[in-house]
Amino acid sequence: VVSENANPNPATSVVEPKGKEKDHDEEAHVEVVEELDEELEKLLQTPPLEGLTDAQAAERLEKFGRNEIPEKKSNPFLKFLSYFGGAISFLLEVAAIVAAVLGDWIDFGILLFVLVANALIGFLEEAKAESALDALKNTLALRCRTWRNGKLVEVESVLLVPGDIIALRLGDIIPADCRLLGIGVTGEETEGKLQIDQSALTGESLPVQKGKGSIAYSSSIVKQGQMLGVVTKTGINTYIGRAANLISITTDAGHFQKVINVIGNFLIIVSCAMVIVILLVKLLADKKDVKDTLLQVLVLLVAAIPVGLPTVMSVTMAVGASQLAKKQVIVKRLTAIEELASVSVLCSDKTGTLTLNELTFDVPYLAKHDNTGANPEGNGTSYTDQDLLLTAFFASEPGAQDAIEMATRLAAQERVDILKNREEQNHHIPGYKVNGFIPFNPTSKYTEATVTNLDSGDKFRCIKGAPQVIIRMVGGHDEASAAVLDFARRGLRALGVARTVDAEMTKFELVGLISLLDPPRPDSAHTIKECGMLGVGVKMITGDQLIIAKEVAWRLGMDRCILDAHALIDASLDVEAQTDRVIKADGFAQVIPEHKYKVVELMQDRGLLVGMTGDGVNDAPALKKANVGIAVEGCTDAARSAADIVLLAAGLSTIVDGVKTSRAIFQRMRSYALYRIASTIHFLIFFFITLLAFDFSLPERLIILIAVLNDAATLVISFDNARISKRPDKWRLGQLLTLSFILGVLLVGISFAHFFVARDVFNVDRRKLETIMYLQISSCPHFVIFSTRLPTWFWKSRPSLIFTFAIGITQVFAMFMSIYGVDALHAVPIGWGWGVSVICISLISFMFLDIVKVLVIRHWSFELTAKLWPAPARKAEVVKRRARKVIDDRVRINNKKAKKVLLLSRVINAWKSSRKALPPAESSATVVDIKA
């Protein structure tokens, strides 16, 4: 049955088992099959025991290419040069060239050092972007057995072509997508099926059975059986190849880089505009010397440009990465730390991430002793877990690699006393002897063992297998049948267990039903709850079956609005409606890599920052596409390479540590950005006015000293204490730039107050005025960082000692240098009175500016951002938000009405129940009273 609207792309469709033919205990495996075009279909009609000739293989190899994932290598040198791009870097490069032309080698050296340092940090931390493709390539089998020229030979997997006949046996890695032929390796017809583990590709928790006509995917593993297959797709056209292609086309610029570019562009535009005006006025109106003017303007530009912005940010994130490494969280891409702080949705794979990826014994159904179909209660005494597991152990095959057999034997060895106390964990069972064993076969659908109790000499038969078969063999059992249906609805794999209870060993009695499930990790539910408390919603995205996904979601405490893959490819919905569906759903089941990629993409297009966790090849494209890809412990190489963060400890609990640490780092970076932008605006506006109006500036060495000392001191912001936000952090660039501008303008006012008081009230000379203004411009904006480090009042969180010391020591140095003077730096003595006064006023000023900061943040809104910075996208977003608010308000009102109706109905039902409980006379009296 090919499901309607189930086509994720023109080449695939979702196939489901026929509902009427499906036994009620069997799970519905969803198959993604290839719809091959007629030309390719003709190439697949190869004689099974002859194969292709060498000439045919060579011709097709020329047409379809090698069976490998194409590599796209970048030149390391060119990649390193790319880190010298960006607005800030370009301006620094121009400034360095001007400095070299003017012979200002000190400035040239400083600029060159900053440029190289920024590029090296970026190159070393973020190189190897193509490693995900390498890992995907390495998952392919190296050699395989193939029929060529009428002989079964070994060939390199990269030389396979469509139409090749390949032999698949136990343990083989399937080298290419192939269609199973239902023919044994030596040519005999077979009705058997291959058991294939494709969990790393599709996310299914159990190996799947595939027979004649089914597609076996490249890089999945044969767990049981042997069969011939004809190759249908190779290389980039295979299932795993499509995943690699999705990774290679994911080239979005990181969120952090976009933010830095916006901030840098804003500061550069302001800086260049003011500097150009100053340059033109000085050269054209004041007729100043070109070289001196250029030097003066260059120094101002270097001091104003946030040259340390990328470096301070990178160092802050690098320190955070080392902190996370101690918690077994390895950060591969530094900027992922900042982006993790802003993640509001975490899409998590189920199998191996939220769950253990191993079948385990769940709560069983236990029958009663002496039960029959007519009397399921028997004597009223239930069999125990140990009875059930011991009987199942008798009927299990020693050494079998089947996942269900292994789970059953392991549960018995861990829970049954006589089994777990054995010296050697083999099939020897103390007190019992297994006389005969009949393995599972597709016809009978059960295994059987004949056992002797060595103490009593009694013999009995034990059977274990498909529940409906076992129930039929015990003569029917309605209660057990209901339990099987319950297990099936919840996605649990059920096994029936029975034993004979008569001397002739012909009458079977049901012992119980074993239920098996890939269980949630012990810490998954707590992690999801903690993520919710931090404002991060968790969505389950799995290739497993819908009923299993819902059962796991229920056990994890998640809502169960899990949709299947059809919901993502509904042609009747537009993109906006699909995005709404994705955002509102709690997860998706039966998905393929393209679906996971699409879920991430739709939410990103809505403006959400998305995290993605996973462990398999099928997760790699979504991990690469997400803002933050997180590979969990035990993941495949492909997932590890595509991810930005790798967890070394089992489970997801370390993600919470990562979120908390990243939010602390985000606060530090935002603190620095706010401080740096405000101080840049202050610096530019003050000197723009003083140069044009009063022909006043500071000596070049004092200006450079301000820039170097203050930026160097703020490097230790990475060690500062920070308050962790309870919701995802956002840069809110409109608020950031506006608040920075307000603080910068107020700082300009404070600086001019010092300037006029010193010049016009105390009549200090120009050299002394320069030193006074140096101390004021150095200290006042720098102390503001004690305010910008928090979005609330500055006293709410105490700064760290090392941060306070670093800021303090630079200003103490500036104060003593100003008090006593340093000729080499062109600073003259201003005395203790001026030195202490300026520092004290700077301290008081930052407290005043803190009040302004808090008031601006409290009264800020997105609507205000749209008014102040009226970009078309912001205006459109305001309209959307208002429309959504109307709908949300309507839903809230309707919910209140519904709750009132529900409460009223409960009151009426309670009254009716109380009336029924009263004697007839009292009930009539009550009715009369009510009418009265």
N, C-alpha and C positions, 0 to 999 in steps of 0.2 A: 504494500500500500504506500504509494508516494504521497506524502502530506502536501496539501495545497499551501502556497505561499511559503514554502520551506526552503527556497533556493537562495543560499547566501551568495552565490555567484553563478554565472552561467554554466559552470562545469560540475556543480555538485547539487545533490538533493538529499533530503533527510528521509530515511526509510524506517518505518516502524513495523513491528510484528502485527499480524492480524489479531485483533482483539478477541474474536470468537475462538480462535484456535489456541490461544495462549492459556496455559494452565494457570490456575489462580495463585500458585506459589512461585511462578517464574517471573523474573524481573524483565521489563521491556528494554532490551538493548536498542539504542537508537543508532542506526548505521548511516554514515555519510558515504554515498556511492558516487562514482564518477559517471557522468553522462558523456560518453565518448562520441566524437564525430564519426561519420561513416568511413572516412578515409583511414582514420586510425584503427577503427574496428576491423577493417580488412587486413591490416598488418598483424592482427592478433590471432589469425587463423593458422598458427604454426602447428605442424604435426607434433604431438607431445613427446614422442620418443625419438624424434629425429632432430628437432630444433632447427635453428637457422644455420645456413652455411656461412663460412667465413666471408664470402663475398657479400651476402645479404647483410651480415652484421656490420661490415665496413661501410656499406652504402648508407645504412640507417644511422651509424655513428656520425657520418658526415652531415646528415640531415638534422638529427635531433641533438647532437652534441654529446659530450661526456656526461656520465652520471655523477655529477658533482655540483656543488654550489659555487657559482662564479665568485671570485674574490675581487674586491676593489681596494687596492692598496693606495695609501696616500704617501706622498713624499714627506719624510720626517722633517727635513729642513724647511720646506714650504709650510708645513704645519706649524713649525716654531715661529716662522715669520708672521703667520696669521694672528698671533697673539700680540703683535705690535699694531693691530688695527683698533678701531673704536675712537670715539670722539676725543676722549681725554688723551689717549696715546698720540693721536695725530697732532693735537695742540702742543703736547710736550715735545714732539719731534720738531715741529716748527720752531719752538722756543730754543731747543738745543742747537739747531742750525744757526739761528740769529746770534746766540751766545758765542758760537765758534767764529762766526764772521766778525763779531766785535772784539774777539780775543778775551772774552770773559770765561776763562777756563774753569774757574770754581763753579759757576752756575752750570757750565756745560757738563762737568763731571757729576754734579748732583742729578741733573736731568737724565743723563745717560744711565747712571746707576739705578734710578727709579724705573726707567723703561725696561732695562734688562731684568731686574728683580721681579717686576710684575709678570713679564713674559715667561720667565723660568718657572714661577709658581704655577701659572696656568698650564704650561706645557707638561710639567712633571706630574701634576695631579690629574689631568684630564686627557692624557694621551691614550692610545690604544682603543679608539672608538670602534674599530672593525673587529675586535676580538670576539664579539658575539657570533659573527659569521664563521670564524675559525672553529669555534666550539661546536656549532651546528654541523660543520663539515666533518668534524672528528667523530660524531656519533654514527656516521655511516659505516656499514660493514666494509672490510677491506677486500675480502675475496669471497667468492660464492661458487656453488656447484651448478653448472649449466649444461643443458643439452645443446651441443654444437656438432654438426656434421654426423649426426646419428650416434654420438658418444657423450657420456656424462663426464665432463671435464671441469677443472677449476679455472676460473678466470677472475681477473681483477674486477671489482664491483664497478669501477669507473667506466668500464668498457661495455656495460650492459646497455641494451637498446630495447625499445618497445617491440614486443613479439618474441623476445628471448624466453625460453622455458627454463625456470629455475627450480631446484629441489630445496624444499624447506623441511628441516628436521628439528628435533628437540634441541634447544639452546641456541639456534641460529638467530643472528640479527638479520632481519629482512632487508635486503640491499636496495630495493626499489619498490614503488607501489606495484602490486600485482593482483591479478584475478585468480582465485583458487579454482583448480580444474576438477576437483573430486577424483583425482587419479593419484595412486601411490607413486613413490619415486621410481619403482621398477615397472610401472605401466598398468598395474591392476586397478580395476574400479573399486572405489571405497565410498561407503556412506558415512564414514567417520568424520570428525571435525578437528580442526586445529584449535588448541587453546592458546590464545595470544595475549601477551601483556603489552597493552598500549597505553598504560596509565601516564607515562611521561609525555605522550602526545595528546591524549584526549582528556585526561583527568579522571577516567573511570577507575573506581577503587578495586574492581574485580577483573581478572583476566576474562576475555570474551571468547566465545566459541564461534568459529567461522567455518562454514562449509563451502560446498561447490557454488561458484558464482559470487562469493563475497570478495571484497577488496581487503587485502592485507597491506598495511601502511609501511612505508620505508622507515627503518630504525626501530620498529617494534620488535618484540622478542618472542620466539616460539617457546611455549612452556610445555606443550604436550602434543604428540601426534607428528605425522609426516605426510607431505602432499606436494604435488607439483603445482606451480603457478605460472601464468604468463604475464610478463612485465607489461604494464599499461602506461606508466609515466616514469620519467627519470629526471634527475637533477632538480632544477628550479621549478619544474612542473609538478613535483610530488607534493604530498601533504606537508612534509617537513620543509620542502623547498619554498612553498608559499609563505610559511612562517619566516623563513630567512629573508624573503623578499620584503615582507612587512617591516622587518628590522632595518633593512638597508635603506628604505624610503623614509624612515623616521629621522628627520634632520632638523626638527624645530629648535630654535634658540632657547636656551634655558630662561626660566622666569627671572632668576636673579640677574642674568646678563641684561635682560630688557629693562629692569629697574635701574641698574647702574647706568645704562645708556640714557635713560630719561633724565636722571639726576645730573649726569655729566653734561648732556646737551644743554640743559637749562643753565647750568653754571657757566658753560663755555660761551653761550650766546650772550649772557649778561656781561661776562668778563670782556669778550672781544668788542662788544658794542661800546662799552665805556672806554676801553683802552684806545680804540680807534678814534673816538672823539677827542680824548686827551692828546693823542699823537698829532692829529690835524690842527688842533688849537695851538699847541706848542710850536709846531713847525711853521704854520701859515700865519697865525696871528701874532705870536710872541717872537717869531724869528729865532728860535733856539737852535743850537748846534744839533745836527742830525744824529751824530754818534752818541752824544750825551743824552739826547731825548730818547733814542732807541734803547739805550742801556737802562734808563730810568723806567721806561714803560715795560721792558723785559722783566726787570726785577719785580715790578708790581704784578705782572701777569703770572710769574712763577709762584709768587707768594699767594696769589688769589686762587689759582687753579688747585683743586683738591688732588694734588699729585699722590698723596698717600691714601686716597680713598680706596682704590682696589687692593693696595697692600694691607691696610688695616683690616679690611673686610676678609681678605684671604687668611691673614694670621689669626683672626678671631675664629674663623671656621676651622683652621688647622688645629688650634688648641681644642676646640670642641670635638674634632675627629679623634684626637688622642684620648679625650675623656670617654668617648663612646667605645673606643677600642678596648679599654679596661673592662667594659661591660659586654665584651664579645660581639660588638657591632662594628663591622669594618666598613668605612666610608670610602668608596672608590672615586666618587666625584664630589669635590668639596662643596660646590654650590647646592648639592642635594640637602645639606644640613639646613640651609636657609629655607629651601622649598618645603621640607618636611614640616617646618613650623606653620606653614600656611595651608597644609593639606586639610581639606574638610571632608573628603570621602576616601575611605580606604577600601579598595576592591581586593578581596582575598580569594585565592584559589582554595578549594576545599580539600581535595585529596593530597595528603602529605603536608598541608599547611595548617588548616584548622583541625584536621584529623591526623591519625598516626600512620595512615596508609598501610594498615595491616588488619586482617580480619580477626576479631576477638569474640569470645563467648559473651553473649548478652543474656538478659533475663529470659529463662526458658519457660515453656509450658510443661508442667509436670502432671502426668496422669495419676489416677488412684490405683492402688493394688486391687486385683480381681476385677478390673473394669471390663465392660463389654460394650458393644454398640447399643444394646438396649438399656444397660445400666452403667453409664459412664462414671457414676460415683463409687462403684465397687464397694469395698469395705470402709471407705471414708479416709483411709490412710494414704497419703501421697508418697510417690517415689521422691527421692531426694536428688539434688544436683549431682551428688557422687554416684548414685545409681545410674542416672542418665548418662553421665560422661564415661563411666566404666563400661557400660554396655556398648556405647558408641566406640570406645577404644578397642574392644574386642573385634568390632566389625570394620576397623580401619586398616588400610594397607600400609605396612611398614615401608619407610623410605619413599613414599609417594611425594611428588613435588607439587601436587595439586593444592591450591591455596586453601580450599575448604577442608581437605584432609589434614593439612598441616595445622590449621587453626583448631580443629577438633582434638587432635592428638596433644597439642600444646596445652589446651585448656584442661584436658584430663590429667596430664602430667603435673600441672600446677595445683589442681584442686582435689584430686582423689588421693586419699592418704596412702593407700598401698602402692600407688604409682610414684608419688613424689619422694617416698622414703627409700626407693631402690638405690643401690650403689651405682648401677649403670643404667642410663636412660635408654634402654632398648625395648624390644617388643616382649621381653620376658615379663610375665605378670605373676607375682607371688601368690601361690594358692590356686592357680588356674593354669590350664594348658589348652592352647588353641589347636584343635585337631585338624581343622580344615578351613580354608578361606577361599571364597569366590569373589574376584574383583568386580568392580562396577562395569556394566556394559550398557549401551544406549537402549537396549531392548527391555531389560528388567528394571533398570533405573535404581538399583540398590546394590550394596555390598553385603556379603553374608559370611558369618564365621560360626563354626561348630566348636563349642567350648566344653571342657570338663572341669568340674569343681573337684580339686584333688582331695579336699577334706571329706566331702560326702560321697564322691563318686558320681554325682548327678551330671547328666549331659543336657545341654540346651543349645538352641540356635539363636544367634543375634543378627538382626538386620538393621541397616542404616541407609537411608536414601531419600528420594523424592517424597515429600509428605503425603501427597495424594495416593501414591502407591502403597506406602506403609499403612495408611488409614484403611485402604481397601483390603489389605492383607489381614488386618485385625478384625474385619467384619463391619467396618464403619464406626465413626465416632463423631457425633455432631459437635461436641464441645471442642474437640481438637480441630475440626474443620473450620470452626469459627476463629480459633486462634491462628490458624494458617492465613486466613483472610486478613486478620488484624496485622500479622507480620508483613504480609504483602503490601497492605496499604501504607505501612510505615517504612517500606524499603528494606526490610530485614531479610536476609537469606535464611530459609528454614530447612531443617533436616528432621525427618521422622526417625524414631528409634523404637524398636520393639524386640521382644524375646519370647521364646516358647515357654509355656508353663505346664506342659504335660509330658509324661514319660516318652510318648511316641514322637515328640518334637514336631507336632503338626499344628498345634493351636498357639497362635501368636497373641501376645498381650502388649498393648501400647505402654511404653515407659514414659514417653514424653516427646517434646519437640525442642530441638536445639535452635536457637536464633543467633545469627552471626551478623556483625556489623563492623564497619571500619569506624571506630569510636573517635569522638573529639579528643584532642590533646587535653591533658588535665588543666592546663592554664588558659585554654582558648576562651572559655566563657568569661573568666575574670578579666582577660585582656580586652574583650569586646565591651564589657561593662565600663572598664576604665577609659577606653577610647571614647565611649559615649559621654562620660563625665568631662572629657577634655574637648567635647564638641566635634569629634570625628565620627562620622557615621560609617559603619562597616557593611559592605555588600558582599555576598557570597557569589562568586562567578566560577562555575564548575562545568566540566564536560560530563559529569556523572548524571544519573537519572533524576528526574524531577522529584519522585517520591523519596528517594534517598536524601536529596538536598533538603527537602522540607523536614525530614526527621532529624537530620543533623542540626538544622537551624533551630528547631524546637529544643533540642538538648543543649544548645549553646545560649538559650535565652533570647534568641533573635525573633523578630516577627517573621511569619511564614509566607509573606507575599513574594514567593519565588516563581518566576515565570520561565517558560521554556524558550528555546531559541527562536520559535516562530514570532514571538513578541518583538524581536529585533529586526525582523525582515518583513514586517507587515506593510505591503504595498499601499494599503488604504490610508496610511498615516503620513503626514508630512514630517519634515525634520523636527520642527518645534514640538509636535505631539509625541514623536518618538523620544525626544530628549526628556519631556515631562514624564513619560512612562519609565524611562531608565532611572531618573532621579527618585521617583516615588517607590519603585520596586525595591525589595530587600535583597534581591539577587536574581541570578539567571542560571538555568540548568541546561544540559545537553548542548553546550556551546562548543564551537571550534575556535581556533586561534583568531580568525577574522572577526568573530563575534566579540571576543574579549577586547580586541583592538578597537572595535566600533563603540563599545560601551565607554571606554576611556575617552575616545575622541569626542563623542557626543557631549559628555560632561565637561570636557575642556572647552568646547565651543561655547558652552553656556557660561564660561568664566570661572568654573570651579578648578581648584588645584587637586589633582587626583594622585593618590598613592596606590600601588599595585604590589601585592605579594604573590609569590608563586615559587614552584620548584621544578617544573617540567619544561620540556621543549615547547609544549603548547602555550606556555605562559610567556615565553621569551618576547614575542612581538609586543604584547601589552606592557611588559616590564620596561621595554625600551621606549614605548610611546608615552607612558605615564610620566608625570612631573617627577615622581620619586618611585623608582622600581626597587623592590626589596626582595632579594632571594633568600629563602629560608634555609635552615640547616639541612644538610643532606640533599641539596638541590643538584640538578644536572649542570654540566659545564655551560650549556647554552644559557640557562637561566642565570647562572652566576655572572657570565660575561655581559649579558644584556642589562643587568641590574646596576643601580647606583649605590646601593647599600647591601651588604651581605651579612646575614646573621649566622654566627658560629654556634650559638646555643639553641637547643631544641625549643620549638614553640614560638609564640608571638609575644611573649611577655616583654622581651627586650625592645619591642617596637615602642612600648609606652615610655621606656627610658629614653629612647631616641627622640620621641616627640617632646618630652619635657626638656631634654638637653637642647634640642634645636630651638625651642621657644625662648629659652634663656639666651642662646646665642643671637637669636633674632632681635631680642630687646636691646642687646649690646650694640648690634649693628645699626639698628634704627636710632639709638641714642647718639652714636657717632655721626650718622648721616645728618640728623637734625642739628647737632652742634656745628658740624663742618659747613653746612649750607648757610646757617645763620651767620657764622663768623666770616664766611666769604662775602656774603652780601654786605655785612657791616664794613669790612675792609674796603671793598670796592666803592661803595657809596661815599664813605668818609673821604678817601683819597681822591675820588673823582671831583668832589666839591672843593676840597682844600687846594688841589693842584690848579683847578680852573679859577677859583675865586681868590685864593690867598697865595698861590704859588708856593704852597707848603707841602713838604713830604719828609719822610724819614731817610736817614742815610741808608744806602743799599744794604750794608752789612747788618744793620738792625732789622730791616725788613726780612732778610733771609733768616736771621736768628729766630724771629717770631715763627716763621713757617716751619723750620727744622725742629726747634724745641717742642713746640706745641703738638705737632704731628707725631714726633717720637714718643712723647709722654702718653698720647692716647693709644699707642700700641698695646698698653697693658689693660685696655678696656676689656680684652678677652678674658681677663682674670677677675673681672668685677662681679659682685653679687647681682642677681637679676630676679625680678618677680615673674613667675610663670603665669601666662594668661590661661584662663579656663576655656577659651575658645580659640579657633585658628587665627593666627596673626595675619595681618595684611599691612602692606606698606602704606596704603591710602595716600598716594602721591599728591593728590590735591591738598589734603590736610597738611602733609609734610612740608610741601613747598610754601603754602600760605603761612603756616606757623613759623617756618624759618624766616620768611620775609618780614613778618611782624616783629619777631625777636631781633632780626638784623637791623631794622629801622630804629627800634628802641635803643639798641646798642649804639647806633650812630648818634642819637640824641644825647646819650650819656657821654660819649666821647667828645661831642661839641661843647657840652657843659664844661668838661675839664679844659678843653682848648681855650675857650673864651675867658674862663675864670683865671687860668694861669697867665694868659697873654694880656688881658685887659684889666683884671682886678689886681693881680700881683705883679704885673709888668715884668715877667721873666724874659730873659733874652732868648734868641732863636735856638741856640744850641741846647740850653736847658729845657726849653719847650719841647724840643725833639725827644729828649730823654724821658721827660714826664709823659709825653704821649706814647712813647715806646712802651713804658711800664703799664700804662692804662690799656693800650690795645693788646698787649700780651696777656694781662691778667683778667680783665673783665669778661671777654668772650670765653676764655678758658674755664673760668669758674662756672660758666653757664652749663657746662657738661654735667655738673652735679644736679642740675634741674632736668636736663633732657634725658638723663638715664632712666627716668620713670615717667609713665604717662599721668601719674597722679602726683600728690604732694611729695616734695623731695625727702621729707623725713620718714616716709612710710617704709623705706628700706635703706638700711645702712650700707654705704659703699664699702668694698673690701679694703683692707689695710694697704695692700700693695698698690691699688688704684689711687687711693687717697695720697699715699706717699709720693707716687710718681708725679701726680698733678702738683702737689704741694712743693716738691723739691725744685721743679722748673720755675715756679713763681717766686720761691725764696731766692733762687739764683738771680732771677730778673730783678728782684727788689734790691738785693745787695749790690749787684752790678750798677744799678741806677743810683743808689745812695752814694757809693764811693767812686763810680765812674771807671770806665775801661777805655783808654785811649785807642787801643788797637781796633775796637769795635765802634769808635766814634761816639761813645757815651760819656757825657760829662757828669760830675757829681751833682745830685739834686738835694742831698741831705735827708736826715731821718724824718723830718716833718712831712715832706712831700712823699717819700717812699712809703711810710706806714699809712698815710692818709689815702693814697691811691689804692693800696691793697684793701684797706677796710671798706672803702666805698665800693670796690669791685665785689667784695663779699656780700654787702648789703644789696647791691644791684641784682645779683643772681636770685636772691630771695624775692625781690619785687617781680622779676621776670618769671619766676616760678608761678606766681599768682596768675599772670597773664596766660601762661601756657595751659594751666588747668582749666581756666575759663573758656579758652578757645576749644580745647578738646571736648569739654562737656557740651558745648553748644554746636559742635560740628555735625554735619549730616551730609549724606551723598547729594541731596538736593542743593545744598550750599556749594558743594564742589562743582556741580554742573552749572551753577550760576556764575561762579568766579572763573571757572575754566570751561567755557561752553563748547566742548567738542561735540560733534554730531553723535558719536557713539554714546557719550554720557547722556545727552538729551533723550536718545532713544531708550536708554536703560531706565531713565526716570519715568518715562511713559509706561514701560513694561512693569516697573515696580508698583506704580499707582494702580494699574489694571489688576495686578496680582493681589494687591492689598484689598481692593474691592471684593474680589472673589473670596479671599481669606476671611474678611469680615462677614460676608454672607454665610460662609460655612460655619463660622463661630456662632452666629446668631441661630442658625438652624440646629446646631448641636445643642445649644441651650434649650431650644424649644423641644427637641427630641428627649432631652434629659427630663424636662418637666412632664412630658407625656408618659415617659417610662416610670417616673416616680408616682404619678397619679394612678397608673395602671397597677403598680405594686400595692398602693394603698387600697384600691378597689378589690384586688385579689385577696389581700389580707382580711378585709372586711367580710368578703364572701366566705372565706375559710372560717372566720370566727363565728359567722351565722350558722354554718353547717355543724359546728361543734356544740352550739347551744341546743337545749331541749326545745321542742316546737313551741311551747307556751312563751318561753323567754324570747325566742326568735321573733314571734309575732309582736310582742311588746316592744321589742327594739325597733321594728319597722314602724309601729305607731308613733314611738318617740321621735323617730327621724322625720316622719311626715309632719308631726306637730312642730 
